[in-house]
Amino acid sequence: MIGCSSDKASQNLYQTSEIGKTKRILPCTVISTRDVMIRESGSGDKGEAIGFVVGALATAEKNDSILVRYLGGLVGGAAGRKASENLNERPGVEYTVLLASGEERQLIQDIQPDETRLSQGEACRLQVSGELNRVLPAAHYPDSVKRPSKTRISQ
C-alpha cells in the first residue's frame, strides 16, 4: 500500500495528516506561472523490473541463449520504465511568488480541474507548514479587517 500513497498537494486537496494542524500564511503576489509535468518518484523502477522479467521470459520461450534472454530483458526493462513513467505523470503548475517581505519563493503543486489557476500579478497567499506548502488564491479575502477583541475574565 505504501507504493500507492500520494503526496499530492493542491489548493483544495489535503491529506488526513494535515487535519487540525496550523499553518503559517504569508501574503504574496504571483510573479510567474508555468505548466509542468509531475512524475511520481521512483515510478520507473517498478516498471523496469517488471519489464525486464517479462522480456527475459518472453525471449526464453523462443531461444535458449542467455545473451538473447538478457537482451530481451533489457529491451523489456526499458519499455517497462518508459510505460511506467508515462502512466505516473500528471500536470502541475510552477508558481514563483514575491512575499511581502521581498523574498522570492518558487513552488510546484498539483492543479485539480476545478481549481483556480492563479495569474501573474495576482494577489495570493503562501501556506507554509513543515512538509507541504501551497499557493492559494487571495481574491476572496477582504481588503481590511478589524482587530479581534480580547475576552476579559471578570470575577
Backbone hydrogen bonds, N-H to C=O, Kabsch-Sander energy under -0.5 kcal/mol:
donor,donor_aa,acceptor,acceptor_aa,energy
4,C,1,M,-1.2
5,S,2,I,-1.6
10,S,13,L,-1.0
14,Y,12,N,-0.6
18,E,15,Q,-1.9
19,I,16,T,-1.2
21,K,18,E,-1.8
24,R,128,V,-2.4
26,L,126,L,-2.4
28,C,124,C,-2.6
29,T,98,L,-1.8
30,V,122,E,-2.6
31,I,96,T,-3.3
32,S,96,T,-1.7
34,R,94,E,-1.3
36,V,92,G,-2.0
38,I,90,R,-3.4
40,E,88,N,-2.0
43,S,40,E,-1.7
45,D,42,G,-0.7
46,K,42,G,-0.8
47,G,43,S,-1.0
48,E,44,G,-2.4
49,A,45,D,-2.2
50,I,46,K,-2.5
51,G,47,G,-2.7
52,F,48,E,-2.4
53,V,49,A,-2.0
54,V,50,I,-2.6
55,G,51,G,-2.8
56,A,52,F,-2.5
57,L,53,V,-2.6
58,A,54,V,-2.6
59,T,55,G,-1.9
60,A,56,A,-1.6
61,E,57,L,-1.3
62,K,58,A,-0.5
63,N,59,T,-1.5
69,R,65,S,-2.1
70,Y,66,I,-2.5
71,L,67,L,-2.7
72,G,68,V,-2.5
73,G,69,R,-2.3
74,L,70,Y,-2.4
75,V,71,L,-2.6
76,G,72,G,-2.7
77,G,73,G,-2.7
78,A,74,L,-2.4
79,A,75,V,-2.4
80,G,76,G,-2.7
81,R,77,G,-2.4
82,K,78,A,-2.2
83,A,79,A,-2.5
84,S,80,G,-2.4
85,E,81,R,-2.6
86,N,82,K,-2.3
87,L,83,A,-2.1
88,N,84,S,-1.3
89,E,86,N,-1.0
90,R,38,I,-2.1
92,G,36,V,-2.8
93,V,109,Q,-2.5
94,E,34,R,-3.0
95,Y,93,V,-0.6
95,Y,107,L,-3.1
96,T,32,S,-2.4
97,V,105,R,-3.1
98,L,29,T,-2.9
99,L,97,V,-0.6
99,L,103,E,-3.3
100,A,27,P,-1.7
102,G,99,L,-2.0
105,R,97,V,-2.6
107,L,95,Y,-2.7
109,Q,93,V,-2.5
110,D,9,A,-1.8
111,I,91,P,-0.8
115,E,112,Q,-1.9
118,L,116,T,-0.7
121,G,30,V,-3.3
122,E,119,S,-2.0
124,C,28,C,-3.1
125,R,136,L,-2.6
126,L,26,L,-3.0
127,Q,125,R,-0.7
127,Q,134,R,-3.0
128,V,24,R,-3.5
128,V,126,L,-0.7
134,R,127,Q,-2.0
136,L,125,R,-3.2
136,L,134,R,-0.6
138,A,123,A,-1.2
141,Y,138,A,-1.7
152,R,150,K,-0.5
154,S,152,R,-0.6
